[in-house]
Amino acid sequence: MIFNKGKEMTEKRPPHPLPLIIIIILVSILGGLFGFWLGGGGYTYYRYARSLANELELIESSYMEEVDPEALLKNAIAGILSTLDPHSYYVTAEDYRQLYEGYQGKYTGIGVSFDLINGIITVISTVEDGPSYKVGIIAGDQIVEVEGHPVVGISRERVILLLRGPKGSRVRVTVRRVGLDQPLHFTIVRDVIPIESIPYAFIISPDVGYLRITRFSQTTSQELNQRLRKLKELGMKKILLDLRSNTGGFLIQAAKVASAFLPSGKKIVSTRGRVDRQAETFVSQDNTPWKDYPLVVLINHGSASASEIVAGALQDWDRGLVVGETSFGKGLVQSQHKLGDGSVLFLTTARYYTPSGRMIQRQYEDFGRYYEEGFFPSSETQPANKELFYTAGGRKVFGGGGITPDEIIPSQPLPQIVADFRIQNLFFSFATLHRSAFQHLKEDFNRFLEEFEIDDGVIRQFIQFLDEQKVDYSAEEFQRHLPLMKLWLKSELASILWDREKGYQVLVTNDPQVGRALQLFPQTSSLINADNQGEDSLN
């Protein structure tokens, strides 16, 4: 997804709310946003919109059963947008608020991530130095009351409403903790909580700093520089940038992230649309301290949009190796158009192109297969039928269907039994239950990471736990995937004993794609030289 700021359309004193809103929105879709509005060709669009609005109003007033006007409107608009492209869409005001919050980089609440396990609010992790962290809430705690009222069995949406609120406001929670007979009572003062777009950053090998960017929010470039400075203090001399399953975000933030690794004055991405005002070029700005660090970028089939802008720019300038799987191939820019009722139209207004001129967008004539082919392509080989381009240093790259990696490293799907255990939070629940037995390991995480292994005794305890929980599974499949069972148990123990980042580090350290990426750093020095020789050949 790419967010670009668009224009607002408002209308005062509607004579009849539903038809007028429909007219405004439909005229916007059918013609207004392409520069026609109500002059010239726009009058034709207005007549079509007026006709459809009348039909919807007739359905609302005369259909044999009561209908939801908002649902009618939403479905009508969805039908129109479905004839354009896969990424133009319309959202209600409430849906937009929820969508946008994740890219704002913050919210106000108590600072926990949670899941509903058997209907109980279970703390998965706390934000370090956040409100819950400060009062002593820990991973595995079960919130059973809020303001004295039982909350077992409530919906996820209701949990969010109860735990979030204005900065400085207080909320009383009752917590049940494994190993304690009596519940604990906490009063938490809500505060602004950052939503990190780079939740994981650590030294993964003696001199390689690993960073995982999960989305491009309003704070991503700021987070990046903060994380890189900290990793430099820890001895970082090379950078592994993980963009896997990052579906996008703000275009300007993608440009800023790419700019952090490029010399000043390099083209990052250009957009081209039907009208001149959609043409725009983003160029790297001030030189940064990270532009000469050896760089490897990891992508996969879930890397899309803003992720592809970053990977494509760095690849075109030979700034680093791009490895993994061919990215999704979403190269369309959506402009936001906020309407008078607070709803928002995301309309595709341009395509974007990498510095070498590659168009990233895949073909989308068959909407039904578009997403299937993006996430689960029929083959993963170096393309023979894609358009050929050249990087600044003369290397071959390909356009017209995502970013093709310099080296393809296939991912390994998670076995179904392991995926099922994860979904049911069985690894986490077991680690929470047996936290005290492993508390002595907490003194040294690096030693835990390198030396600790889940032994047969722990596996027997886990099997007993599964039996007590009446989990239906295949013992044969369990034994076949025993190494992964042990890895996920170790990961959840690290999360419980330290934090989610440490748990994630256990997984990433054993990730075959990451392991291969680390082996490719010797090849990046020649790329830096190629970049210097290419100079401004792509600008």
N, C-alpha and C positions, 0 to 999 in steps of 0.2 A: 504494500500500500504506500502511495505517495500522497502527502498532504501539501497542498498549496493554498494559500489564502485566496479566497474569492470575494465576491461582492454580496451585499445583503439586499433583499427585496422586501419591502414592507408596504402594507396597505392599511389605511385607517378607516374605521367605522364601516365594516362590511355589512351590507344589507341582509345577507344571509350567509353565515359563516362557512358552511360546507361548500356550496357551489363556488364562492369567490376564491376560497383557498385553492380549490381544484383548478380554477382557471389560472390563477397566478402560477401554480406549480407546473401545470401542463404546458402553458405558453412558454414558460422558462425552458422546459425540456425540449419542446418541439421546435422552438425557433428563437426565443429571446436570447438565450445564451450564445447563439451563433451570430449575433449582431443584427437580428432583424427587428426585435421587439415589436411594437405595434405600428410600425411604419412599413410601407411597401409589402413585402412578402409576409410580414408579421401578421397582417390582418387575416390571411388565410389560416395561420396557426391559431389565431384567436377564435375563429369560427369553429374549428375542429375541437378546441378545448371547451368552448361554450356548449357545444353539442354533447360532448362526453360528460361534462358537468351536469347537464340536464338529465341525462340517462341515469347517472349515479343518484341524483336527487330523487328521481322517480322510483328507483329501487328502494331508497331509504324510506320513502313515504308510503309506497304501495305494495311492496313485496309481501307475500303471505305470512312471513315471519319477521320478527324484529331483527334488523341487521346492525352491525357496528360500523358507523360511518368512517371511522379512522381505518378500520381493516379494509373496507371497500376502496378507500383512497390509496392505501398502501399497495394493495394488489393491482389496482389499475396502473399505478406508476411503475411497479415492478414489471408489469407486462410490456409497457412501452420501452423501458430501459433494457429489457432482455433482447430487444431487436438491435441494440447498438453494439455493445461489447461486454465482456464478462465482468468489468470492473466499475461500470457506472451504476450507482445505486442511490437509494433514498432512505433516510432514517428519520424516525420521529424525534422530537425534542429530547425525550427521556433516553432513548437508545443512543442518541448522539452524546449526551452527558456521560453515559457509562463508557462509550467508546473512547471519548476524548480524554477521560481521566487517566487512563493508562499511559497516555503520551504526555501528560502534563508534568510528570516527574515528581508528584507529591500528592498527599491527601492528609486529612486530619483525623487521627484516631488513636488507638492504644499501641500500635506497632507490633502486631503479631501476624504471622501467616497461619492459617488454620485449615483443618479439614473436618468434615462431619463423619466420624467413625462410629458406626452403630447408632447414629442419631445424636451423638455427643460432640460438642464443640471441642476439638482436640488441637492444642497448640503444636504446630509443626516446627516453628522457629520464632524467635523474637528478634526484632531489629536492635542491633547493638547500640547501647546507650539510649534506646527509645524508652517510652513510658513503662511498658511492661517489663522490660529488661531491668530497669532501675528498681522496681519494687520486688523483683525476685521471681517472677514467673519464668518457667523453663519449658523446653520442648517436652512434650508428653503430658503436660498438665491438661486436665479436662475442666472446662468451664461449665458448671452445672446450674449456676444462678447468676442473673444480672439484675442488680437493684432489688434483690430479695425474691425475684420471680424465677421459677424453674424455666430452663431453656432447652431441656432435652427434647429432641424431636422437631425443633423449629427449622425453617428453611434457611438456606444460605443467604438469601436476600435479607431475611429478617435479622440474621446475625450481624450483617454489615450495618443495618440501620441502628441496632442497639449499641454496637461498639464504636461507631464513628460519631463525631459531633464537633462542636466548636472548640477551637484551641483554648485551653485553660479550664474547660469544663471537666467535671469529675464523674467517674462511673465506678460503682461498687460491683465486684465480681466474687463469686465463691468458686473455689477451685478444688478439685479432687486430684490427689497426687499419689502415684504408685508408691507403696511402702509406708504410707501414713494412714492411721486409722481415722483421724479427724480431718474435716475439710479445712482449707485455708481461706482467709478472707483478705482481699486486697482492695484498696481504693486507688484508682489509677487516674492521673491527670492527663487528659488528651493533649496531643501536641501535633505539630506538622511532621509527617512521616515521609521521607523521600522514597519514591518508587524508582529503584535503581535500574537503569538500562544496561549497566555493566555489573551484574551481581557477583561475578567471579573474576578475580585477578590475583595471580600468585606466581611464584617462581616454580616452574614445573621440572626443570633440570638445572644444573649448576649455574647457567648464565642465560636461560631462556625465560622471558616473562610471558605468561599466558593470560589472555584477556578474552572473555566471552561477552559479546554484545548481543543482547536478546531483542532489542528494538531500537529505533532511532527516535528518541523522545526529545523534548525541549532542552534537556540537560545533558545529552549524551556527549557532546564535544567537551564540555566542562568536566564531566566524570572521567573521560578518557585521559585528559591531561593530568588530573589528580592521581589517577591510578598509575599512569606511566611514571610520574615523578616518584611515587612510593616504590615501585618496582625497581627503578634505577638505584634508589638508596639500598635496595636489597641485593644489588649486584647484577641487574639485568644488562645484557649486552646484545641480545637478540629478542625479537618479538614474534610471538605466534598469536595471530588475530583470528578468533573463531566466530564466524558469521553463520554457522549452521542453524537452520530453522529460524532465522531472523527474517520475518516477512515484510519489514520495511518501517516506514514512519515518515518523519519530516525530511523533505528534500534538502533543505538548507543544512540540516544536521549531517546528512550523508556527505554533502560537499565539504563540511568542516572536518569531518573525520578523515576523509581522503586527503584533504589539505594538510593535515597534521603529519603526513608521511611523505609529502611531495615538496620539492623546492618551489619557491615563489614563482607565479606566472604560468603554471601548467594548467591546461584545460582539464577539467574534471568531468563535466557532462554538459551536453547541450540539449535543449528541448525544441521541438518543432511541431507546430500545430497548423490548423486550417487558416488561421488569421495571424497577422504579423505580431500581434501583442503576445502570442504564446511562445514566440521564439526568445530563448534566453540561454546564455552561456555562463557557466560557473567556472571560475579560475581560482587556483590555489593562491593563498594570500601570503602572509609573512612566513619566512623560513622558520622552522621549528627545530628543536633539538633532536627530534625523532627521525628526521629525513634520511639519515645515513645508517640507521640501525638495520641489520639484516632482517628481512621480513618474510614470513610465510602466512598466507591467508587460507583458512579452511572454509569451504562452502559445501552445501548439499542440495538435494532437490527441494528442500523447504526454504532455501535462501532466495528471497525475492525482492524486487523493486529497489528500495534504497540500498539493500545489501549488494545488489548487482551493480549499482552505480559505483560503490566503493571498490568492489572486486575488479570491475571492468577498468576503472581508471588506473588502479595500481598495476594491473596486468599490462595495459597498453603502454604505460611508461616504463615497463620493465623494473618497476620498483620492488617487486617481490614475486615469489612463486604463488600461484593460486592452485590449490590442490583439493581433492575430495571428489564430489559428484557434480555433474552439470546442474546449474541453478535452475530455478523454476521457469524463468523467461517471462517476467511481468515487467514490461517496459512502457507502461502507460501512466501518464500523470493525471490525477484527479484534482480538479479545482473545487473548493467548497463554496456552495452558494446557500447562505442562510436565509430562510424564508420567514415571513411575518409571524407564523405560529410557532417559531422556534425549531421547526424541522429543518433538515439540511439535505441538499442534493449534492452528491459527489458525482460530478460529470467529467468524463475523460475529455481533456482539451488538447493534449499533446502526447507525442512519443518522445522518449529520450534516447540519446545516442552517446556512446562512449567516445573518448578522444580520437580514436582511430576511425570513427564513423560507423561503428557497429550498432545496429538496432537490436536491442535485447528482446523485444516482444516476440513471443511465439505466435504462430497462426492460431486463430480462434474461431474458424468457421463452424466447427462442431462444438457447441458449448458443452454438450453432454460429456465429451471426451477430454475437454480442455484441462480440467483439474486432475482427472485421472492420469493423463499423459504427463502432466507437470510433476506430480508427486511420485508416480510409478511409471516411468518411461519404459517402453518395450525393450530398449537396449541402451547400454552405456559404453559406447566406444568412441574413439576419436572420429569426428564426423567427416564423411566423404561428400555430402551433398549440401553443406552449409557454405555460405558466402565467405570467401577468404579475405582476411585483412592482415596487416602487419603492424607490429609494435614499433616503438621508437627505435629499438635496437635491431629490428628486422626479423623478429620471431613471428611465426604464423599464429594467428588467432582467428576465431570464427564468430560470425554474427548470425542473427535471425532465429535465435532459440535459446536464450539464456547465456550464461558465461560457461564456456567449456574449460575445465581445469587444465593447467599445464601437465599435471599428472592425475589420472583418475585413480582414486582410492575408494573402492566400493564400501558401503556401510554394511554392518552385520545386523539384520533384524533381530529384535529381542524375541526369544522363544515365547510362545503363548503362555506357558505355565509361569514364567518369570513375570511377564506382563500382568497376568491375572493377580499374582501375589502383590505386585506393586499397587494395582488399582484398589485392592482390598486393604492396603496399608499393613500387610502382615509382617514385612521386614521391620517397619517402623514400630509397630505395636510390640513385637518381640524385643527389640532393642530397648524400648521404654521399660518394659517389664523387668528386664535383667540389667538395667543400668548399673545398679550398685555392685554387681559382680565384676564389672569392668572398670570401675572408677579408678583403680590403681594405674590404669594405662594413660590417664589424662596428663601425666607429667611431661610427656615428650611426644608431640604429634609426629615429627619426622621419623622417630623410631617406630611409632605405631604404623606409619605409612609403609616403611621399608621392611619391617620385620614381622609385624603381627599377622598371624594367619588364623582363620576360623578353623578350629580343629574338629575332630570327629565327635568329641563330647558336646560341643556347642550345637553341632548338627543334630545330635540325638535330642537335645533339649528343644530345638526348633521343631523337629518332627512331633515331639510330644505336645508342643504348643499348638501345632496345626490340628492334631487330633482333638485336643481340648476345645478348639474353636469350631470343630466339626467341618473342617475344610475338605471339600471334595477335590481330589487331585490324583494324578497317576504317579505311583511310586517309581515306575520305570522312567517316566519323563523327568522326575525329580533327580534321579541318579544320573541320567544322561546329561543334565545341565547343572550338575553339582558345583562346578567351578564358578558359574554365574551366581548360583545361590549364595555361595560363600562371599563373592564380591559384593553383592547387594547387602548382605548382612553386615559386612565390614563397613560399607558406606554409611548405613543407617546408624551403626554404633558411633562412627566419627561425628555424625550430625548431632547425636544425643550428647556425646561427651564434650564436643567443641561447638560447632555451628554448621549451618548448611553448606557453607563454602568448603569446609574440610571434608564433609561427606561427598560433595561433588568432586573434590580433588582426588579422592580415592578412585572414583569411577573414571575420570579423565586420564589419570596416570596409567590405567589399564585399557584405554581405548585404542584399538588398532589403527584407526585413522590418525589419531594424534601421534601415536608412536612412529608411524611412517613419516608424518610431517616433520617431526623432529630430526629425522635422518637426512632431510633435504636441505638443511641450512648451508652446508658447504657449497651448494650450487648458487646461492643467492649473491655471493660476492661478485660473480661474473655479471649478474644482472645489474648491479649497481653501476658497474663500469659501462654496460650497454646503455643504461639510462643517461649517463653523462655524455656518451658519444652521440645519442639521439638528439640531445638538446631540445629544440623547439619544433621538431619535425612534425608533430601532431597538432600544433596550435594553429 
